[in-house]
Amino acid sequence: MSAKIVSFRRGRKTQNVLQAVLKLSDVYDRESAKKYLGKRVELPFSKTSIKGVITRTHGDNGKVVARFHRGLPGQALTKEVKLL
């Protein structure tokens, strides 16, 4: 199973680089997205990997919010994330 980083979690004037909105593959509603809460995710990035955990759903279209342990760089947008 994989997911794609769609956006940072953000407000009108700020963005939180520790949290990202993920679009899960083959998940299209909130109820099936709830099954992935608490799952660990990993973004392979250059020589290291950035690890996080899925914390909540985002909207009704199967998107989720993941909290990462390190801040994500801007190049992480539209990258694939592995679910562990």
Phi and psi restraints in degrees (range 20) as a CNS / XPLOR table:
assign (resid 1 and name C) (resid 2 and name N)
       (resid 2 and name CA) (resid 2 and name C) 1.0 -136.1 20.0 2
assign (resid 2 and name N) (resid 2 and name CA)
       (resid 2 and name C) (resid 3 and name N) 1.0 168.8 20.0 2
assign (resid 2 and name C) (resid 3 and name N)
       (resid 3 and name CA) (resid 3 and name C) 1.0 -144.0 20.0 2
assign (resid 3 and name N) (resid 3 and name CA)
       (resid 3 and name C) (resid 4 and name N) 1.0 163.1 20.0 2
assign (resid 3 and name C) (resid 4 and name N)
       (resid 4 and name CA) (resid 4 and name C) 1.0 -123.2 20.0 2
assign (resid 4 and name N) (resid 4 and name CA)
       (resid 4 and name C) (resid 5 and name N) 1.0 136.8 20.0 2
assign (resid 4 and name C) (resid 5 and name N)
       (resid 5 and name CA) (resid 5 and name C) 1.0 -76.4 20.0 2
assign (resid 5 and name N) (resid 5 and name CA)
       (resid 5 and name C) (resid 6 and name N) 1.0 119.9 20.0 2
assign (resid 5 and name C) (resid 6 and name N)
       (resid 6 and name CA) (resid 6 and name C) 1.0 -94.6 20.0 2
assign (resid 6 and name N) (resid 6 and name CA)
       (resid 6 and name C) (resid 7 and name N) 1.0 -42.2 20.0 2
assign (resid 6 and name C) (resid 7 and name N)
       (resid 7 and name CA) (resid 7 and name C) 1.0 -163.8 20.0 2
assign (resid 7 and name N) (resid 7 and name CA)
       (resid 7 and name C) (resid 8 and name N) 1.0 164.9 20.0 2
assign (resid 7 and name C) (resid 8 and name N)
       (resid 8 and name CA) (resid 8 and name C) 1.0 -79.9 20.0 2
assign (resid 8 and name N) (resid 8 and name CA)
       (resid 8 and name C) (resid 9 and name N) 1.0 155.9 20.0 2
assign (resid 8 and name C) (resid 9 and name N)
       (resid 9 and name CA) (resid 9 and name C) 1.0 -75.6 20.0 2
assign (resid 9 and name N) (resid 9 and name CA)
       (resid 9 and name C) (resid 10 and name N) 1.0 127.3 20.0 2
assign (resid 9 and name C) (resid 10 and name N)
       (resid 10 and name CA) (resid 10 and name C) 1.0 -147.6 20.0 2
assign (resid 10 and name N) (resid 10 and name CA)
       (resid 10 and name C) (resid 11 and name N) 1.0 164.9 20.0 2
assign (resid 10 and name C) (resid 11 and name N)
       (resid 11 and name CA) (resid 11 and name C) 1.0 -111.5 20.0 2
assign (resid 11 and name N) (resid 11 and name CA)
       (resid 11 and name C) (resid 12 and name N) 1.0 -160.7 20.0 2
assign (resid 11 and name C) (resid 12 and name N)
       (resid 12 and name CA) (resid 12 and name C) 1.0 -69.6 20.0 2
assign (resid 12 and name N) (resid 12 and name CA)
       (resid 12 and name C) (resid 13 and name N) 1.0 -39.3 20.0 2
assign (resid 12 and name C) (resid 13 and name N)
       (resid 13 and name CA) (resid 13 and name C) 1.0 -121.0 20.0 2
assign (resid 13 and name N) (resid 13 and name CA)
       (resid 13 and name C) (resid 14 and name N) 1.0 -1.9 20.0 2
assign (resid 13 and name C) (resid 14 and name N)
       (resid 14 and name CA) (resid 14 and name C) 1.0 -132.0 20.0 2
assign (resid 14 and name N) (resid 14 and name CA)
       (resid 14 and name C) (resid 15 and name N) 1.0 159.3 20.0 2
assign (resid 14 and name C) (resid 15 and name N)
       (resid 15 and name CA) (resid 15 and name C) 1.0 -134.7 20.0 2
assign (resid 15 and name N) (resid 15 and name CA)
       (resid 15 and name C) (resid 16 and name N) 1.0 145.2 20.0 2
assign (resid 15 and name C) (resid 16 and name N)
       (resid 16 and name CA) (resid 16 and name C) 1.0 -104.0 20.0 2
assign (resid 16 and name N) (resid 16 and name CA)
       (resid 16 and name C) (resid 17 and name N) 1.0 109.9 20.0 2
assign (resid 16 and name C) (resid 17 and name N)
       (resid 17 and name CA) (resid 17 and name C) 1.0 -81.4 20.0 2
assign (resid 17 and name N) (resid 17 and name CA)
       (resid 17 and name C) (resid 18 and name N) 1.0 -5.7 20.0 2
assign (resid 17 and name C) (resid 18 and name N)
       (resid 18 and name CA) (resid 18 and name C) 1.0 -84.5 20.0 2
assign (resid 18 and name N) (resid 18 and name CA)
       (resid 18 and name C) (resid 19 and name N) 1.0 -14.6 20.0 2
assign (resid 18 and name C) (resid 19 and name N)
       (resid 19 and name CA) (resid 19 and name C) 1.0 -124.5 20.0 2
assign (resid 19 and name N) (resid 19 and name CA)
       (resid 19 and name C) (resid 20 and name N) 1.0 140.1 20.0 2
assign (resid 19 and name C) (resid 20 and name N)
       (resid 20 and name CA) (resid 20 and name C) 1.0 -133.9 20.0 2
assign (resid 20 and name N) (resid 20 and name CA)
       (resid 20 and name C) (resid 21 and name N) 1.0 149.6 20.0 2
assign (resid 20 and name C) (resid 21 and name N)
       (resid 21 and name CA) (resid 21 and name C) 1.0 -92.8 20.0 2
assign (resid 21 and name N) (resid 21 and name CA)
       (resid 21 and name C) (resid 22 and name N) 1.0 126.5 20.0 2
assign (resid 21 and name C) (resid 22 and name N)
       (resid 22 and name CA) (resid 22 and name C) 1.0 -114.4 20.0 2
assign (resid 22 and name N) (resid 22 and name CA)
       (resid 22 and name C) (resid 23 and name N) 1.0 141.3 20.0 2
assign (resid 22 and name C) (resid 23 and name N)
       (resid 23 and name CA) (resid 23 and name C) 1.0 -104.4 20.0 2
assign (resid 23 and name N) (resid 23 and name CA)
       (resid 23 and name C) (resid 24 and name N) 1.0 112.5 20.0 2
assign (resid 23 and name C) (resid 24 and name N)
       (resid 24 and name CA) (resid 24 and name C) 1.0 -77.1 20.0 2
assign (resid 24 and name N) (resid 24 and name CA)
       (resid 24 and name C) (resid 25 and name N) 1.0 142.5 20.0 2
assign (resid 24 and name C) (resid 25 and name N)
       (resid 25 and name CA) (resid 25 and name C) 1.0 -75.8 20.0 2
assign (resid 25 and name N) (resid 25 and name CA)
       (resid 25 and name C) (resid 26 and name N) 1.0 137.7 20.0 2
assign (resid 25 and name C) (resid 26 and name N)
       (resid 26 and name CA) (resid 26 and name C) 1.0 64.2 20.0 2
assign (resid 26 and name N) (resid 26 and name CA)
       (resid 26 and name C) (resid 27 and name N) 1.0 25.0 20.0 2
assign (resid 26 and name C) (resid 27 and name N)
       (resid 27 and name CA) (resid 27 and name C) 1.0 -123.4 20.0 2
assign (resid 27 and name N) (resid 27 and name CA)
       (resid 27 and name C) (resid 28 and name N) 1.0 123.7 20.0 2
assign (resid 27 and name C) (resid 28 and name N)
       (resid 28 and name CA) (resid 28 and name C) 1.0 -128.2 20.0 2
assign (resid 28 and name N) (resid 28 and name CA)
       (resid 28 and name C) (resid 29 and name N) 1.0 6.2 20.0 2
assign (resid 28 and name C) (resid 29 and name N)
       (resid 29 and name CA) (resid 29 and name C) 1.0 -147.4 20.0 2
assign (resid 29 and name N) (resid 29 and name CA)
       (resid 29 and name C) (resid 30 and name N) 1.0 167.1 20.0 2
assign (resid 29 and name C) (resid 30 and name N)
       (resid 30 and name CA) (resid 30 and name C) 1.0 -66.6 20.0 2
assign (resid 30 and name N) (resid 30 and name CA)
       (resid 30 and name C) (resid 31 and name N) 1.0 -38.1 20.0 2
assign (resid 30 and name C) (resid 31 and name N)
       (resid 31 and name CA) (resid 31 and name C) 1.0 -64.3 20.0 2
assign (resid 31 and name N) (resid 31 and name CA)
       (resid 31 and name C) (resid 32 and name N) 1.0 -41.5 20.0 2
assign (resid 31 and name C) (resid 32 and name N)
       (resid 32 and name CA) (resid 32 and name C) 1.0 -77.1 20.0 2
assign (resid 32 and name N) (resid 32 and name CA)
       (resid 32 and name C) (resid 33 and name N) 1.0 -21.3 20.0 2
assign (resid 32 and name C) (resid 33 and name N)
       (resid 33 and name CA) (resid 33 and name C) 1.0 -74.1 20.0 2
assign (resid 33 and name N) (resid 33 and name CA)
       (resid 33 and name C) (resid 34 and name N) 1.0 -26.0 20.0 2
assign (resid 33 and name C) (resid 34 and name N)
       (resid 34 and name CA) (resid 34 and name C) 1.0 -65.8 20.0 2
assign (resid 34 and name N) (resid 34 and name CA)
       (resid 34 and name C) (resid 35 and name N) 1.0 -21.3 20.0 2
assign (resid 34 and name C) (resid 35 and name N)
       (resid 35 and name CA) (resid 35 and name C) 1.0 -66.5 20.0 2
assign (resid 35 and name N) (resid 35 and name CA)
       (resid 35 and name C) (resid 36 and name N) 1.0 -21.3 20.0 2
assign (resid 35 and name C) (resid 36 and name N)
       (resid 36 and name CA) (resid 36 and name C) 1.0 -95.8 20.0 2
assign (resid 36 and name N) (resid 36 and name CA)
       (resid 36 and name C) (resid 37 and name N) 1.0 2.1 20.0 2
assign (resid 36 and name C) (resid 37 and name N)
       (resid 37 and name CA) (resid 37 and name C) 1.0 -64.3 20.0 2
assign (resid 37 and name N) (resid 37 and name CA)
       (resid 37 and name C) (resid 38 and name N) 1.0 133.7 20.0 2
assign (resid 37 and name C) (resid 38 and name N)
       (resid 38 and name CA) (resid 38 and name C) 1.0 90.1 20.0 2
assign (resid 38 and name N) (resid 38 and name CA)
       (resid 38 and name C) (resid 39 and name N) 1.0 -8.3 20.0 2
assign (resid 38 and name C) (resid 39 and name N)
       (resid 39 and name CA) (resid 39 and name C) 1.0 -73.8 20.0 2
assign (resid 39 and name N) (resid 39 and name CA)
       (resid 39 and name C) (resid 40 and name N) 1.0 147.2 20.0 2
assign (resid 39 and name C) (resid 40 and name N)
       (resid 40 and name CA) (resid 40 and name C) 1.0 -86.7 20.0 2
assign (resid 40 and name N) (resid 40 and name CA)
       (resid 40 and name C) (resid 41 and name N) 1.0 145.3 20.0 2
assign (resid 40 and name C) (resid 41 and name N)
       (resid 41 and name CA) (resid 41 and name C) 1.0 -128.3 20.0 2
assign (resid 41 and name N) (resid 41 and name CA)
       (resid 41 and name C) (resid 42 and name N) 1.0 156.9 20.0 2
assign (resid 41 and name C) (resid 42 and name N)
       (resid 42 and name CA) (resid 42 and name C) 1.0 -142.1 20.0 2
assign (resid 42 and name N) (resid 42 and name CA)
       (resid 42 and name C) (resid 43 and name N) 1.0 130.1 20.0 2
assign (resid 42 and name C) (resid 43 and name N)
       (resid 43 and name CA) (resid 43 and name C) 1.0 -107.9 20.0 2
assign (resid 43 and name N) (resid 43 and name CA)
       (resid 43 and name C) (resid 44 and name N) 1.0 107.0 20.0 2
assign (resid 43 and name C) (resid 44 and name N)
       (resid 44 and name CA) (resid 44 and name C) 1.0 -71.2 20.0 2
assign (resid 44 and name N) (resid 44 and name CA)
       (resid 44 and name C) (resid 45 and name N) 1.0 119.8 20.0 2
assign (resid 44 and name C) (resid 45 and name N)
       (resid 45 and name CA) (resid 45 and name C) 1.0 -137.7 20.0 2
assign (resid 45 and name N) (resid 45 and name CA)
       (resid 45 and name C) (resid 46 and name N) 1.0 117.6 20.0 2
assign (resid 45 and name C) (resid 46 and name N)
       (resid 46 and name CA) (resid 46 and name C) 1.0 47.4 20.0 2
assign (resid 46 and name N) (resid 46 and name CA)
       (resid 46 and name C) (resid 47 and name N) 1.0 -118.9 20.0 2
assign (resid 46 and name C) (resid 47 and name N)
       (resid 47 and name CA) (resid 47 and name C) 1.0 -88.8 20.0 2
assign (resid 47 and name N) (resid 47 and name CA)
       (resid 47 and name C) (resid 48 and name N) 1.0 -15.9 20.0 2
assign (resid 47 and name C) (resid 48 and name N)
       (resid 48 and name CA) (resid 48 and name C) 1.0 -119.7 20.0 2
assign (resid 48 and name N) (resid 48 and name CA)
       (resid 48 and name C) (resid 49 and name N) 1.0 -178.2 20.0 2
assign (resid 48 and name C) (resid 49 and name N)
       (resid 49 and name CA) (resid 49 and name C) 1.0 -131.5 20.0 2
assign (resid 49 and name N) (resid 49 and name CA)
       (resid 49 and name C) (resid 50 and name N) 1.0 146.9 20.0 2
assign (resid 49 and name C) (resid 50 and name N)
       (resid 50 and name CA) (resid 50 and name C) 1.0 -105.1 20.0 2
assign (resid 50 and name N) (resid 50 and name CA)
       (resid 50 and name C) (resid 51 and name N) 1.0 124.2 20.0 2
assign (resid 50 and name C) (resid 51 and name N)
       (resid 51 and name CA) (resid 51 and name C) 1.0 -106.8 20.0 2
assign (resid 51 and name N) (resid 51 and name CA)
       (resid 51 and name C) (resid 52 and name N) 1.0 150.2 20.0 2
assign (resid 51 and name C) (resid 52 and name N)
       (resid 52 and name CA) (resid 52 and name C) 1.0 -155.0 20.0 2
assign (resid 52 and name N) (resid 52 and name CA)
       (resid 52 and name C) (resid 53 and name N) 1.0 -172.9 20.0 2
assign (resid 52 and name C) (resid 53 and name N)
       (resid 53 and name CA) (resid 53 and name C) 1.0 -141.0 20.0 2
assign (resid 53 and name N) (resid 53 and name CA)
       (resid 53 and name C) (resid 54 and name N) 1.0 144.1 20.0 2
assign (resid 53 and name C) (resid 54 and name N)
       (resid 54 and name CA) (resid 54 and name C) 1.0 -79.2 20.0 2
assign (resid 54 and name N) (resid 54 and name CA)
       (resid 54 and name C) (resid 55 and name N) 1.0 125.7 20.0 2
assign (resid 54 and name C) (resid 55 and name N)
       (resid 55 and name CA) (resid 55 and name C) 1.0 -108.7 20.0 2
assign (resid 55 and name N) (resid 55 and name CA)
       (resid 55 and name C) (resid 56 and name N) 1.0 -33.5 20.0 2
assign (resid 55 and name C) (resid 56 and name N)
       (resid 56 and name CA) (resid 56 and name C) 1.0 -159.6 20.0 2
assign (resid 56 and name N) (resid 56 and name CA)
       (resid 56 and name C) (resid 57 and name N) 1.0 167.7 20.0 2
assign (resid 56 and name C) (resid 57 and name N)
       (resid 57 and name CA) (resid 57 and name C) 1.0 -85.3 20.0 2
assign (resid 57 and name N) (resid 57 and name CA)
       (resid 57 and name C) (resid 58 and name N) 1.0 164.5 20.0 2
assign (resid 57 and name C) (resid 58 and name N)
       (resid 58 and name CA) (resid 58 and name C) 1.0 -139.2 20.0 2
assign (resid 58 and name N) (resid 58 and name CA)
       (resid 58 and name C) (resid 59 and name N) 1.0 102.4 20.0 2
assign (resid 58 and name C) (resid 59 and name N)
       (resid 59 and name CA) (resid 59 and name C) 1.0 80.5 20.0 2
assign (resid 59 and name N) (resid 59 and name CA)
       (resid 59 and name C) (resid 60 and name N) 1.0 -168.9 20.0 2
assign (resid 59 and name C) (resid 60 and name N)
       (resid 60 and name CA) (resid 60 and name C) 1.0 -106.2 20.0 2
assign (resid 60 and name N) (resid 60 and name CA)
       (resid 60 and name C) (resid 61 and name N) 1.0 3.4 20.0 2
assign (resid 60 and name C) (resid 61 and name N)
       (resid 61 and name CA) (resid 61 and name C) 1.0 -104.8 20.0 2
assign (resid 61 and name N) (resid 61 and name CA)
       (resid 61 and name C) (resid 62 and name N) 1.0 19.7 20.0 2
assign (resid 61 and name C) (resid 62 and name N)
       (resid 62 and name CA) (resid 62 and name C) 1.0 87.1 20.0 2
assign (resid 62 and name N) (resid 62 and name CA)
       (resid 62 and name C) (resid 63 and name N) 1.0 17.8 20.0 2
assign (resid 62 and name C) (resid 63 and name N)
       (resid 63 and name CA) (resid 63 and name C) 1.0 -91.2 20.0 2
assign (resid 63 and name N) (resid 63 and name CA)
       (resid 63 and name C) (resid 64 and name N) 1.0 154.3 20.0 2
assign (resid 63 and name C) (resid 64 and name N)
       (resid 64 and name CA) (resid 64 and name C) 1.0 -133.7 20.0 2
assign (resid 64 and name N) (resid 64 and name CA)
       (resid 64 and name C) (resid 65 and name N) 1.0 162.8 20.0 2
assign (resid 64 and name C) (resid 65 and name N)
       (resid 65 and name CA) (resid 65 and name C) 1.0 -108.4 20.0 2
assign (resid 65 and name N) (resid 65 and name CA)
       (resid 65 and name C) (resid 66 and name N) 1.0 131.5 20.0 2
assign (resid 65 and name C) (resid 66 and name N)
       (resid 66 and name CA) (resid 66 and name C) 1.0 -117.1 20.0 2
assign (resid 66 and name N) (resid 66 and name CA)
       (resid 66 and name C) (resid 67 and name N) 1.0 137.8 20.0 2
assign (resid 66 and name C) (resid 67 and name N)
       (resid 67 and name CA) (resid 67 and name C) 1.0 -103.6 20.0 2
assign (resid 67 and name N) (resid 67 and name CA)
       (resid 67 and name C) (resid 68 and name N) 1.0 125.5 20.0 2
assign (resid 67 and name C) (resid 68 and name N)
       (resid 68 and name CA) (resid 68 and name C) 1.0 -103.0 20.0 2
assign (resid 68 and name N) (resid 68 and name CA)
       (resid 68 and name C) (resid 69 and name N) 1.0 156.4 20.0 2
assign (resid 68 and name C) (resid 69 and name N)
       (resid 69 and name CA) (resid 69 and name C) 1.0 -81.5 20.0 2
assign (resid 69 and name N) (resid 69 and name CA)
       (resid 69 and name C) (resid 70 and name N) 1.0 -25.1 20.0 2
assign (resid 69 and name C) (resid 70 and name N)
       (resid 70 and name CA) (resid 70 and name C) 1.0 -119.5 20.0 2
assign (resid 70 and name N) (resid 70 and name CA)
       (resid 70 and name C) (resid 71 and name N) 1.0 157.9 20.0 2
assign (resid 70 and name C) (resid 71 and name N)
       (resid 71 and name CA) (resid 71 and name C) 1.0 -68.3 20.0 2
assign (resid 71 and name N) (resid 71 and name CA)
       (resid 71 and name C) (resid 72 and name N) 1.0 141.8 20.0 2
assign (resid 71 and name C) (resid 72 and name N)
       (resid 72 and name CA) (resid 72 and name C) 1.0 -85.9 20.0 2
assign (resid 72 and name N) (resid 72 and name CA)
       (resid 72 and name C) (resid 73 and name N) 1.0 139.6 20.0 2
assign (resid 72 and name C) (resid 73 and name N)
       (resid 73 and name CA) (resid 73 and name C) 1.0 -77.8 20.0 2
assign (resid 73 and name N) (resid 73 and name CA)
       (resid 73 and name C) (resid 74 and name N) 1.0 165.4 20.0 2
assign (resid 73 and name C) (resid 74 and name N)
       (resid 74 and name CA) (resid 74 and name C) 1.0 -65.4 20.0 2
assign (resid 74 and name N) (resid 74 and name CA)
       (resid 74 and name C) (resid 75 and name N) 1.0 -26.2 20.0 2
assign (resid 74 and name C) (resid 75 and name N)
       (resid 75 and name CA) (resid 75 and name C) 1.0 -69.8 20.0 2
assign (resid 75 and name N) (resid 75 and name CA)
       (resid 75 and name C) (resid 76 and name N) 1.0 -10.5 20.0 2
assign (resid 75 and name C) (resid 76 and name N)
       (resid 76 and name CA) (resid 76 and name C) 1.0 -75.5 20.0 2
assign (resid 76 and name N) (resid 76 and name CA)
       (resid 76 and name C) (resid 77 and name N) 1.0 -17.4 20.0 2
assign (resid 76 and name C) (resid 77 and name N)
       (resid 77 and name CA) (resid 77 and name C) 1.0 -62.5 20.0 2
assign (resid 77 and name N) (resid 77 and name CA)
       (resid 77 and name C) (resid 78 and name N) 1.0 137.9 20.0 2
assign (resid 77 and name C) (resid 78 and name N)
       (resid 78 and name CA) (resid 78 and name C) 1.0 68.5 20.0 2
assign (resid 78 and name N) (resid 78 and name CA)
       (resid 78 and name C) (resid 79 and name N) 1.0 14.1 20.0 2
assign (resid 78 and name C) (resid 79 and name N)
       (resid 79 and name CA) (resid 79 and name C) 1.0 -89.3 20.0 2
assign (resid 79 and name N) (resid 79 and name CA)
       (resid 79 and name C) (resid 80 and name N) 1.0 156.1 20.0 2
assign (resid 79 and name C) (resid 80 and name N)
       (resid 80 and name CA) (resid 80 and name C) 1.0 -81.9 20.0 2
assign (resid 80 and name N) (resid 80 and name CA)
       (resid 80 and name C) (resid 81 and name N) 1.0 141.2 20.0 2
assign (resid 80 and name C) (resid 81 and name N)
       (resid 81 and name CA) (resid 81 and name C) 1.0 -120.6 20.0 2
assign (resid 81 and name N) (resid 81 and name CA)
       (resid 81 and name C) (resid 82 and name N) 1.0 137.1 20.0 2
assign (resid 81 and name C) (resid 82 and name N)
       (resid 82 and name CA) (resid 82 and name C) 1.0 -93.0 20.0 2
assign (resid 82 and name N) (resid 82 and name CA)
       (resid 82 and name C) (resid 83 and name N) 1.0 136.9 20.0 2
assign (resid 82 and name C) (resid 83 and name N)
       (resid 83 and name CA) (resid 83 and name C) 1.0 -90.1 20.0 2
assign (resid 83 and name N) (resid 83 and name CA)
       (resid 83 and name C) (resid 84 and name N) 1.0 130.6 20.0 2
